């Protein structure tokens, strides 16, 4: 019999999170904690600083990198259908990545390269080991960073907003003009693989990626409010997004408006649907997605979920990625996992975080799921205080 969530623990969780709203750290938040058939959802605060109405459970949030697991599930659905294979080189569908050259070292000039030892595979993209991604160095430190900025990939050196003017084809052409940073399969690198997967899914399925997501994930799971665009009639449910602004002398704890629903970037379809971080969703929609992975459902087989949620990284790759993945973290296929053999409590489950202040993890041993949606952008891979307090409160309520 599944242990119940502690009512007193949930009350303490509420108090922890309400303190961040009352102090002005956040205008509001939505949270969910689930174990077995018990699902606790609550909203605290407002959709914007100064808003007259309270935050509603139907509020739409920009979920940022929580898009990445959705992209991975769409890819795995195509694997199950036989459209793609994990060990398949991507050259046929992504000729821009064929015949890759690789930098001799990360600080090398763009013409100081060696041939790639092998093609990039579908699994390389899902495991974020394609050989191109974020570098933990100040912008412009290395020639590859300056070259990536020049072709406007918005992939390794900054946030994905405002949205790029690239199309999927022009974005791929720009990426193909650059060498890889590392040999395929050698290093875990954040970010770019998720964007490439979106183009791969589009070309493999023969329809735009939004249609793939809708037909294979959102419709089967009833995720009616998840997508790359917010319909005009629903913009009133889109929360205001904020980002830390040290120069701001206004209210809201030094935050400046990043995206206003009245002039939102999400009001029109993007020219490049960024499958690493552009989806919007609600707390209930994302729970439907997380529940499908935790309990099985109409989208993926248990075998595919098991493949996704098993750590794929070597000890050396995990050690080189501790800033992103944490001391006990690994990476499966498109999402974080506990490192092989780890028994740490949440947030060391499978799931991920988003740069707009979102977080989801499911603890495989206990089956506990937590989801937190805020609208305060983060500025570092390190978890901000509201997120840390959320996971401490979830562990308390679940007895982990």
N, C-alpha and C positions, 0 to 999 in steps of 0.2 A: 504494500500500500504506500503511495507517495506521501511523503511528509508535507504537511500544510505550511504555508507561509505564516510567519509569526505576526499577529495583529500589532503587537507592541513594536516589533521591528519595522513594520510598514509605517507606523506612526512616527518612529524616529527618522525613517527615510524621508517622510513628508517634511518634517521639521528641518532636516538638513537642507533639502532643496528649496523650501520656502525662504530660508535665510538668504539664499543667493538672490532671490527675487526682491525681497524686502530691502536688501542692502543696495540695490541698483546694479548688481553685477549682470543681471539678465532681466528683460521685460517679462518673460514667461518661459514656460517649458511644458512639455508633455512627457510622461514616463509610463512605462509598462514593466511589470514583473510577472512572470508566469512560471508555474510549476505544476505539471500534470494538467488537470482540468481547471485549476484555479488561475485566474487571470486578473491582476490588479492594474487598473489604468486610472491615472488622474492627470489633470491639468492644473497648473498653478500660474497666476499672474495674468498678463494681457498679451495680445498679439503685437503690441508696439508700446514703447514708452509713451505715456500720456493718453493711451487709448481708453475710451469710456467703458467698453464692454470687456468682459473677461475672456480669456483664451478658451476656445471651444475645442472639444475632442475632434471635430472635423477639420481643424486647422491644417493648412498645407504648408509644409516645410521644405526648404531646399536641403536635400540630404547629402550632397557632395559625394564623398568617396564611398558612401554606402551604396552608390551606383555600381561599384566594382563587383560585388558578389552577384548582383542581378545580371550583369554582363556575363559573368562566368557561368551562371545557370543557363542562360540562353545558348552559350557555346556548348555546354554539356548536353543540352537537349538536342542540338544538331549532331553531336557525337552519337547519342543514342539512336538517332534516326539513320545513322550511317552516312550523313552528308559530310561529316568531318571525322578524322581519326586523330587521337592524341599524338601518335608518332609521325603524323603526316607533315612533311615540309610545307611551309606556307607559300613557297615560290609561285606555285600555279595560280593561286588566288591573289597573292600580293607580290606581283613581279617586281615592284619597287624594292623589295627586300632580298631579291635574288643576287647572288654573286657578291656578297657583302665583303667589305674591307673593315678591318678592326684596328683601332689605334694601338700603336706599340706600347704606349703607356697613357694614363689618363691625362697627363700634362703635355702630351705630344702635339705637334702641329697636325693639321688635318691631312697633310700629305705623307705623314710618317706612319704608315699602316702596314699590316700584314694581311694575307687572305684569311677569311673565316675558315675555321677547321671543318665546319659542317653547316648545313642550312639551319635556319630557325624553324622549329616545329610548333604545332598547335600547343603542345604541353609547355614549351618554353614560354609562350605568351601567357598561358594560364598561371604558370608558376613564377612569373615576372623575372624570368632569366633569359630574356631575348638578347640582352647585351646592351640595352640603352635605357636610361632612366635617370632619376634624380641623383645629384651629386651633393654630398654634404660639404659644401664649400661656398663662400660668399659668391654672389652672382658675378660673372665676368672673370673669375679666377683662372679658368682654363680656356684654351682656344675653342673646345667643343661647346662650352657654355655660350660663348659669344656667337658662335655660328648658329646654334639652336635659336637664340634670341633673334638673330637676323632674319631667319626664315619664318618666324612667328608661330612656332609650334605650340607655345604655351604649355609645355610638357614637363620641363625639368627645373625651371627657375622661378616660378611664381604662380599665383592663383589663376584659375581658368576664366576669370572675369576681368573686363567685359568679354563677351564671347568672341571667339576668333571669326574672321571673315572667310577663312578657308572653307572649302567643301571637302568631303571625305577624300576625293581623288587628288585635289591640290595639296591637301595636308599630307597624304601618303607620298606624293612626289617630293615634297619638301623634306620629309623624313628620309626618303631614299637618297637624297643628295648628300647626306651626312654619313660618315663612318660610324660603326658601332664603337661603344666605349670598351666593351669586353667581349670575349668569345661567347657565342651562344651556349647557354647552360652553365657558365662559370660563376656568375655573380647574381645575387638578388638585387634588383634595382627598381625603385618605386615609380609608379605613375604611367609611363609611356605604354607599357604592355596593355593596360586597360583601354586606352584609346585605339590602339591597333586592333584589338579584339573586336571593337565595334565595327570597324571597316571589314574585317574578316567575316563577321557574321552577316553583314549586309551582302557581300559578294557571294558568300556560300549559299545563302537563302534566296538570293535573287530579288529581294525586296528591301525597302529601307529598314533600318534597325528598329525604329519605333514600331513598325508593323510586326517584326519578329517578336519583340518584347510583349506586345499586346496579345498576339495570337497564342504564343507559347507559355506566357507567364501571367500577365495581368488579367486577362479574361478568365482563364481557368481558376485563378485564385480569387477572383472578385475584387481586384485592386483597381477600382474605378478612378481613383484620384492620383494615380502614379503615372508619370510620363515626363517628357522633355519640355512640355509647354503647359501652362495653366490656361484653360479656356476662359474667354472674357467673362462669362457668367459666374466663374468661380474665383476671380481675382480678389473678391472681398474676403475669401478664406485664406489667402496667402499672407503669411506673417511678414512683417518687416524684418529685413536682415541687417545686422550691424557688424561692424568690425572695430577693433581697438584703434583709437586715434589719439596718440599722446598729445597732439596739438589742439585737440578739441577742448574748449572750455565749457561746453554745454552740459546738459544733464545726461543721465544714463551712464554714469561711471566712466567718463572718458571714451564713450563709444560714438562713432559716426555712422550714419545710415549708409549701408552698402548697396541695398536694393530696396526700392519702395514699390509696393504693389501697384501704385498709380502710374508708374513709368517703368515697370519691371522688365528686365531682360527676358524673363520667362513668359512674357505675354505673347511673344511671336516665336515660331519655330526656328531653331538655330540652323545656320547653314552647315554647321558641323556638329552633329549630335555627339557630344563628348561622353563616351561610355565609361570614362574614368570618374566622372563627377558632376553630371548635369541634371540628374533626375530630381523631381519633386515627389513628395509622398505624404501620407498621413500616418499617424501612429498605428491605426488599425490596419491600414494597407500593409505596412511593413511587418506587422505581426503576422499577417497571413503568409507573407514570404518566409519569415523566420520559422513559423510553425510548420510549413511544408518541409523545410530541411530537417527540422527536429523530429517530426512525427510521420513523415511520408505524405505523399499527396499526388495530385494528378500531373505533376510537371516532370519530376525526375524519379528514377528507380532508387531504392535504398543502396544499391551497389554504386551508382553514380555519386550519391551523397557521400558515401564512405570514401570514395576516391577524392572528392573535393576537400573533405575535412581532415584528411591525413597529412601530416607534416611532410613536405617534399624536400626540405632543405638539409644540406650537410651541416655538421657542427661548425665548420669554418664559415659557411654562408650565414648561419644564424648569428655567429659572433660578430661578423662585419655589419650586421643590420640591427644591432641591439637598440639603437636610437629609435628606430621605427617599431620594432617588434617586441621590445622589452626582454628582460632576462629569461623569461620562460616561454617566449613566443616563437612560433614557427610560421610557415606559410604553406598552404595547400594548393588548391586550384582556384585562384581568384579571391581568396580571403585568408585572413589570419587564422591560425590554429594554435593549440598548445604545442610547445616543442615536444618531440618524441619522448615519452616517459614522464612528462610533467604532470603533477597533481595539484598545481597551484589553484587557488580560488579565482573567481572572476576579478578582473576582466580577462583572465587567461582561459577563454573558451574559443570557439570559432565565431567569426564575425569580423567587424572592422569598425573604424571611426571615420567621421567626415569632418572636413575643414570648416564647415559652417556650424560646428558644435553639436554633432550627432554621434551616437554610439550604439552599437548592437553587439551583444555576445550571447552565445548559448554555451552553457557548461556541460560538456558531454557526459561526465560521470553522474551528475545529479539531474540533468534535464532542465535546470533553471535557465530561463531566458530573461535578459534585461534589455530594454530599448529606451534610449534617452534622446529626445529631440529638443534642441535649443536653437536660437537664432543669433548667437554670438560667435563670430568666426574665431578660430584659433590661429595662432601664429607660429606654432612649433609642433613637431611630432609628439612632444611631451603632453600628457593629459592635463588639461586645465583643472583648477580646483572644483568646479561644479561636477565635472565628470568623475574625478577621484572620489568625491563625496557620494555620488550616485552609486558607484560600485561598492564602496564600503557599506552603504546602506542596504544594497541588495544582498550582499553576503550576510549581513546581520539578520535581515528578514528571513533568509533562506537557511540560515545555520551552516554556512559554508566556511 
